[in-house]
Amino acid sequence: MGKLWVNYSKDILKGTIEVLEASNLKELVKPSMKVSIKPNLVLARDASFGATTHPEVVEGIICYLRGVGLKNIEIIESSWVGDDTKRAYKVCGYTELSKKYNVPLFDLKDDDIVNIDGMEVCKKAVETDFLINVPVLKAHCQTLLTCCMKNLKGCISDPEKRRFHTMGLHKPIARLNQAIKTHFCVIDGICGDLNFEEGGTPVERNMILAGSDPLFVDSYCARLIGYQSDEIGYLKVGEHLGIGELFNEERDLHHIVELNTNNKPKRAKVAKSIARQFSKFIDEDSACSACYSALVYALYNSERTPKEKIGVGQGFIGKKGKLGCGNCTSGFNNYVPGCPPKAVDIVGFLESY
């Protein structure tokens, strides 16, 4: 049975150290271990926008690990297809963090690849002694929730990320969590975006969570942003595969340990999803998240909406149509080039069309 510690704190660094001390993480690690920390730096955007892991959370993990005798610590990540991991490290404050604590940063886009169960997995993610998964608790335009389990998608090659989308995301995400062992999870619940993964509409919650069962953690976190476990496809598949146990409110509340509850905010409710609001204008077939979310963001910021649906996704390669988004729709009469195209270009396309 999983256990989860939840700390409510506006001091991110202090709050992270507190929740790790309460969780007794030191009992799971040994000084001789190599520890890899995997944040969510899906794109180059400051954490205040609600899309990326606050560097203070990772700093708290580093300070805690150093305090219990661990020296061999690294940070690993691969931004989504079309973005630059090294730029994300810099913009998100990790380059400075790396220099401050002499902790190396690795861009998994440059890593060697190993084949595990037919998946192209980055070598560092499976050869480490102890993997700490540090996602942002936020919504996702296609899977509704992105947290611990989906954060491992940053540990596969870019071609494999594209292939995951052709398979519908949920089954491959669950299988990936069989291939890559997450030893511990620290969740940034400070101000995750409750609409979609690119950020822009953050909701302040000031929560830092910690636990060792990613399925248990994710199913609890789904509840926090207004979803039930059975609404998140990869959670159901993960339970079937035996990855962990789903959180059950009637059975498992005593497994949730809350700290500093005087700082506990009122439960945030999911606003009307931007992705769902504009889905009626989109014809999606195996679209990568970067392309899909750019289209959603453009529709949200455009003063005009199309009279016809816009095609997006790898399923349109070689096909004809009227309106398309991304290089996969190059056979359409009118399309926005790019892999992914920039939201500003999509807005211009919509306005001109």
Backbone torsions as a table, in degrees:
resi	resn	phi	psi	omega
1	MET	NA	134.8	-179.7
2	GLY	-74.6	162.8	174.8
3	LYS	-138.9	145.0	-173.8
4	LEU	-136.7	133.3	176.6
5	TRP	-108.0	134.3	-177.6
6	VAL	-126.5	121.7	179.0
7	ASN	-114.6	133.8	178.0
8	TYR	-104.9	111.8	-174.2
9	SER	-155.4	137.3	174.4
10	LYS	-88.2	-15.0	174.5
11	ASP	-91.3	98.2	-169.8
12	ILE	-63.9	-45.9	-178.7
13	LEU	-62.4	-51.8	180.0
14	LYS	-62.5	-42.7	-178.6
15	GLY	-63.0	-35.9	178.4
16	THR	-67.1	-45.9	179.3
17	ILE	-62.0	-40.8	179.7
18	GLU	-60.2	-46.0	-176.1
19	VAL	-70.3	-30.7	177.2
20	LEU	-71.8	-37.7	176.4
21	GLU	-63.9	-40.4	179.7
22	ALA	-67.2	-33.9	-176.2
23	SER	-79.1	-10.4	-177.6
24	ASN	57.9	42.4	176.7
25	LEU	-55.6	-30.7	-177.5
26	LYS	-58.6	-21.7	179.2
27	GLU	-76.3	-15.1	-177.3
28	LEU	-98.7	-16.1	-175.7
29	VAL	-113.3	157.7	176.4
30	LYS	-126.6	147.7	-178.3
31	PRO	-55.4	-26.8	-177.6
32	SER	-79.9	-8.2	-174.6
33	MET	-74.9	149.3	165.6
34	LYS	-94.6	122.1	-177.8
35	VAL	-108.3	129.2	177.3
36	SER	-110.9	127.9	-179.9
37	ILE	-104.9	124.0	-177.1
38	LYS	-114.1	96.3	176.2
39	PRO	-80.7	-177.0	172.2
40	ASN	-110.8	102.1	175.0
41	LEU	-119.7	60.5	-174.0
42	VAL	-57.5	-29.9	177.7
43	LEU	-153.6	169.5	-178.2
44	ALA	-82.6	85.2	-179.3
45	ARG	-148.5	134.7	-179.2
46	ASP	-55.5	144.4	-176.2
47	ALA	-59.8	-23.5	-178.8
48	SER	-64.5	-16.8	178.2
49	PHE	-79.9	-11.1	175.7
50	GLY	91.5	15.4	-176.9
51	ALA	-114.5	-25.8	-172.7
52	THR	-122.8	157.9	-177.8
53	THR	-70.6	129.0	176.9
54	HIS	-60.3	131.4	178.8
55	PRO	-61.6	-26.0	179.2
56	GLU	-64.8	-29.9	177.0
57	VAL	-66.4	-47.4	178.7
58	VAL	-66.0	-36.7	176.4
59	GLU	-60.7	-41.7	178.3
60	GLY	-62.0	-39.1	177.9
61	ILE	-64.6	-44.4	179.5
62	ILE	-60.9	-46.6	-179.7
63	CYS	-61.0	-42.6	179.8
64	TYR	-63.9	-47.8	-178.4
65	LEU	-62.5	-41.3	177.6
66	ARG	-63.0	-36.3	-178.7
67	GLY	-67.6	-23.4	178.9
68	VAL	-105.2	15.3	169.1
69	GLY	99.0	7.1	179.5
70	LEU	-90.8	133.6	-178.5
71	LYS	-117.8	-29.6	-175.9
72	ASN	-87.2	85.5	-175.5
73	ILE	-123.6	138.3	177.1
74	GLU	-138.8	158.5	176.3
75	ILE	-114.8	129.2	-178.1
76	ILE	-125.7	143.0	178.8
77	GLU	-168.9	157.1	171.9
78	SER	-141.7	115.2	179.4
79	SER	-66.2	168.1	-176.4
80	TRP	-68.5	167.1	-177.4
81	VAL	-58.3	127.6	179.1
82	GLY	100.6	-9.9	177.5
83	ASP	-116.0	163.9	-173.3
84	ASP	-106.0	115.7	-178.1
85	THR	-61.0	-42.3	-178.1
86	LYS	-63.3	-38.6	176.6
87	ARG	-66.8	-39.8	177.9
88	ALA	-62.4	-41.2	176.8
89	TYR	-56.8	-42.3	-177.2
90	LYS	-71.8	-51.0	-176.7
91	VAL	-63.7	-36.3	-175.1
92	CYS	-86.4	2.5	174.2
93	GLY	91.3	9.3	-176.1
94	TYR	-86.0	-26.2	175.5
95	THR	-62.9	-44.7	176.9
96	GLU	-64.3	-41.6	178.8
97	LEU	-62.2	-40.7	179.4
98	SER	-60.9	-43.4	179.7
99	LYS	-67.9	-39.2	-176.8
100	LYS	-63.0	-40.6	-174.2
101	TYR	-111.2	4.0	-178.9
102	ASN	54.9	46.2	177.2
103	VAL	-110.3	120.7	-176.0
104	PRO	-69.4	148.1	174.6
105	LEU	-106.1	134.2	177.9
106	PHE	-122.9	129.8	175.2
107	ASP	-90.1	110.2	-176.1
108	LEU	-69.0	-11.2	173.4
109	LYS	-65.2	-22.8	179.7
110	ASP	-98.4	2.0	-173.2
111	ASP	-80.4	158.8	171.1
112	ASP	-69.0	152.3	-177.0
113	ILE	-112.0	137.5	172.4
114	VAL	-119.0	148.1	-179.9
115	ASN	-96.0	118.0	178.3
116	ILE	-125.4	115.8	-179.7
117	ASP	52.2	38.9	177.3
118	GLY	80.8	8.4	179.8
119	MET	-111.8	141.2	177.7
120	GLU	-85.6	100.0	-173.6
121	VAL	-108.2	139.2	178.7
122	CYS	-68.6	133.2	-172.2
123	LYS	-59.2	-41.5	-176.4
124	LYS	-61.8	-29.7	-177.1
125	ALA	-71.1	-24.7	-177.7
126	VAL	-106.6	-15.2	-178.0
127	GLU	-97.5	-3.5	177.5
128	THR	-72.9	157.7	177.5
129	ASP	-79.7	-30.9	-174.0
130	PHE	-151.7	115.3	-178.7
131	LEU	-101.7	121.0	175.4
132	ILE	-105.1	116.3	-177.1
133	ASN	-90.6	121.6	-174.3
134	VAL	-125.2	73.8	-178.5
135	PRO	-83.2	174.1	168.7
136	VAL	-100.2	136.4	173.3
137	LEU	-79.9	108.9	-176.6
138	LYS	-156.8	173.2	178.5
139	ALA	-87.2	168.0	178.9
140	HIS	-139.3	139.1	-173.2
141	CYS	-67.3	-19.3	-178.5
142	GLN	-115.3	-37.4	-177.4
143	THR	-103.4	1.9	-179.2
144	LEU	74.3	-49.4	-179.6
145	LEU	-120.8	138.7	165.4
146	THR	-130.3	125.5	-179.8
147	CYS	-149.9	-125.2	-173.1
148	CYS	-66.0	-54.2	-172.3
149	MET	-63.7	-43.0	-178.2
150	LYS	-73.9	-24.3	-180.0
151	ASN	-62.1	-22.7	178.8
152	LEU	-69.6	-11.4	177.7
153	LYS	-62.4	-20.3	174.0
154	GLY	-75.2	2.1	-180.0
155	CYS	-109.9	20.5	176.1
156	ILE	-125.1	165.4	-179.1
157	SER	-68.2	159.9	178.4
158	ASP	-61.1	-43.1	175.9
159	PRO	-60.0	-35.2	178.9
160	GLU	-69.4	-35.5	175.7
161	LYS	-59.2	-43.6	178.3
162	ARG	-62.7	-42.1	-178.5
163	ARG	-64.5	-36.0	177.5
164	PHE	-56.1	-37.8	-178.9
165	HIS	-69.9	-31.5	177.3
166	THR	-70.3	-20.5	-179.7
167	MET	-97.6	4.5	175.8
168	GLY	88.6	7.2	174.2
169	LEU	70.2	-49.8	-167.9
170	HIS	-63.5	-50.9	-179.8
171	LYS	-65.5	-46.4	179.5
172	PRO	-65.8	-33.1	176.6
173	ILE	-62.0	-44.5	179.1
174	ALA	-63.8	-42.9	-179.9
175	ARG	-66.3	-34.6	178.5
176	LEU	-61.8	-34.3	179.9
177	ASN	-75.9	-10.8	167.1
178	GLN	-82.8	-36.9	-176.0
179	ALA	-74.9	-36.2	-179.0
180	ILE	-112.9	122.4	-179.6
181	LYS	-85.1	116.5	170.1
182	THR	-87.5	119.5	-177.5
183	HIS	-87.2	-28.1	179.4
184	PHE	-158.5	148.7	-179.1
185	CYS	-122.2	133.9	171.1
186	VAL	-125.9	116.7	-170.7
187	ILE	-104.6	127.0	175.7
188	ASP	-82.8	101.1	178.1
189	GLY	-109.9	31.0	-175.5
190	ILE	-69.3	-54.2	-175.6
191	CYS	-156.4	44.8	-178.6
192	GLY	-60.7	148.0	179.1
193	ASP	-76.0	128.4	-177.9
194	LEU	-95.5	11.0	177.1
195	ASN	-109.0	-54.5	175.9
196	PHE	-160.3	169.6	-161.9
197	GLU	-73.7	-12.5	-177.6
198	GLU	-82.9	-8.9	178.0
199	GLY	81.4	179.4	179.9
200	GLY	120.4	-24.3	176.6
201	THR	-130.1	65.2	-177.1
202	PRO	-69.4	151.3	176.6
203	VAL	-121.3	117.3	-176.3
204	GLU	-72.2	122.1	179.0
205	ARG	-128.1	-23.2	176.7
206	ASN	54.2	48.3	-180.0
207	MET	-117.7	140.9	170.3
208	ILE	-129.7	123.6	-174.7
209	LEU	-116.9	153.8	-179.9
210	ALA	-146.8	139.9	178.3
211	GLY	-172.6	168.6	-175.8
212	SER	-107.4	-9.9	-179.6
213	ASP	-108.3	103.0	-175.3
214	PRO	-61.2	-31.9	179.1
215	LEU	-70.3	-43.8	177.6
216	PHE	-62.0	-45.7	-179.8
217	VAL	-61.6	-48.6	-177.2
218	ASP	-64.0	-39.0	-179.1
219	SER	-69.1	-32.4	173.9
220	TYR	-69.3	-42.6	-178.7
221	CYS	-67.3	-33.1	176.1
222	ALA	-58.3	-42.2	179.0
223	ARG	-62.5	-35.8	-178.2
224	LEU	-64.2	-30.0	-179.4
225	ILE	-106.1	16.6	167.9
226	GLY	100.6	12.1	-179.3
227	TYR	-116.2	153.4	171.2
228	GLN	-95.0	156.4	-177.0
229	SER	-57.1	-37.3	-176.5
230	ASP	-73.4	-4.9	174.9
231	GLU	-87.4	-14.2	-178.0
232	ILE	-105.1	107.1	-171.5
233	GLY	-56.4	-43.2	-175.1
234	TYR	-71.7	-19.7	174.7
235	LEU	-70.1	-42.7	178.8
236	LYS	-64.6	-42.8	178.6
237	VAL	-65.3	-41.0	179.7
238	GLY	-61.6	-39.1	176.8
239	GLU	-64.0	-42.7	180.0
240	HIS	-62.3	-36.0	-179.4
241	LEU	-80.0	-6.8	178.0
242	GLY	79.1	26.0	-178.8
243	ILE	-68.4	-34.0	-178.7
244	GLY	-176.6	-158.9	-179.5
245	GLU	-118.7	143.3	176.7
246	LEU	-78.3	145.5	175.5
247	PHE	-69.6	132.9	176.5
248	ASN	-122.2	116.1	-173.0
249	GLU	-59.7	-40.2	-178.1
250	GLU	-69.6	-31.3	-174.1
251	ARG	-97.2	-31.4	-162.4
252	ASP	-113.8	6.2	-177.5
253	LEU	-59.7	-30.1	-179.8
254	HIS	-74.5	-6.8	175.0
255	HIS	-91.2	0.1	177.9
256	ILE	-101.1	118.2	-179.7
257	VAL	-106.4	116.7	-178.1
258	GLU	-103.0	137.2	179.4
259	LEU	-116.6	146.6	176.7
260	ASN	51.6	50.9	-176.3
261	THR	-66.6	-14.0	175.8
262	ASN	-65.6	-20.3	177.6
263	ASN	-95.3	5.7	-174.0
264	LYS	-68.2	123.1	179.8
265	PRO	-78.8	165.3	172.2
266	LYS	-65.5	145.7	-178.1
267	ARG	-60.4	126.6	178.4
268	ALA	-79.2	139.8	177.5
269	LYS	-103.3	147.0	-179.1
270	VAL	-71.1	121.0	174.3
271	ALA	-70.3	167.6	178.4
272	LYS	-55.9	122.4	-175.1
273	SER	-61.8	128.2	176.2
274	ILE	-60.2	-41.9	-179.0
275	ALA	-61.2	-45.0	-179.8
276	ARG	-68.4	-35.5	-178.3
277	GLN	-61.1	-37.1	-175.2
278	PHE	-105.0	3.3	-178.9
279	SER	-62.7	-25.6	-179.2
280	LYS	-66.8	-15.1	178.8
281	PHE	-98.2	2.4	-172.4
282	ILE	-120.3	135.0	171.6
283	ASP	-110.1	99.8	-171.4
284	GLU	-103.6	135.1	175.9
285	ASP	-143.9	101.6	178.4
286	SER	58.2	43.4	-178.8
287	ALA	-80.6	138.7	171.9
288	CYS	-70.5	150.2	-176.0
289	SER	-60.2	-38.2	-177.9
290	ALA	-61.6	-42.5	-178.8
291	CYS	-71.3	-45.1	-177.6
292	TYR	-63.6	-46.5	-177.6
293	SER	-68.9	-33.3	175.7
294	ALA	-62.3	-40.0	178.3
295	LEU	-66.2	-44.0	178.1
296	VAL	-60.2	-46.1	-179.3
297	TYR	-62.5	-38.6	179.2
298	ALA	-66.8	-42.1	177.6
299	LEU	-62.6	-38.5	179.7
300	TYR	-64.5	-35.6	-175.3
301	ASN	-98.3	-2.5	179.8
302	SER	-87.0	144.5	177.8
303	GLU	-80.9	-10.8	-178.7
304	ARG	-127.6	143.9	176.1
305	THR	-112.9	147.0	-176.2
306	PRO	-71.3	150.6	176.5
307	LYS	-80.8	-17.9	179.3
308	GLU	-123.8	155.6	179.4
309	LYS	-67.8	146.4	178.2
310	ILE	-99.2	125.3	179.1
311	GLY	-78.5	139.7	178.1
312	VAL	-150.7	133.7	175.5
313	GLY	129.6	162.4	-176.6
314	GLN	-67.3	-19.3	179.3
315	GLY	-67.6	-11.2	-178.9
316	PHE	-99.7	3.3	178.6
317	ILE	-59.9	126.8	179.1
318	GLY	79.9	2.4	-178.6
319	LYS	-104.2	162.7	179.2
320	LYS	-104.7	156.5	178.6
321	GLY	-174.6	-171.8	-177.3
322	LYS	-98.8	-58.9	-177.5
323	LEU	-118.5	131.0	-179.2
324	GLY	-137.7	160.4	179.5
325	CYS	-130.6	117.2	178.2
326	GLY	98.6	161.4	-176.5
327	ASN	-60.7	-24.5	179.6
328	CYS	-65.0	-17.6	-179.3
329	THR	-107.3	27.8	-176.6
330	SER	-64.5	-16.6	177.5
331	GLY	-83.3	-2.7	-179.1
332	PHE	-78.5	159.7	178.6
333	ASN	-60.4	-41.6	179.1
334	ASN	-135.6	128.0	178.7
335	TYR	-151.3	159.1	176.4
336	VAL	-97.5	116.6	-179.2
337	PRO	-72.6	158.3	177.1
338	GLY	134.0	154.6	178.5
339	CYS	-142.7	78.4	-1.0
340	PRO	-87.9	163.0	172.7
341	PRO	-71.8	156.0	177.6
342	LYS	-78.0	144.5	-179.2
343	ALA	-58.3	-37.5	-179.0
344	VAL	-64.0	-34.3	177.8
345	ASP	-70.6	-36.0	178.5
346	ILE	-67.1	-40.3	177.4
347	VAL	-60.1	-46.2	177.9
348	GLY	-60.3	-38.7	178.0
349	PHE	-63.0	-45.4	-180.0
350	LEU	-63.7	-41.9	-178.9
351	GLU	-65.2	-44.1	-178.1
352	SER	-70.3	-35.1	-178.6
353	TYR	-70.7	NA	NA
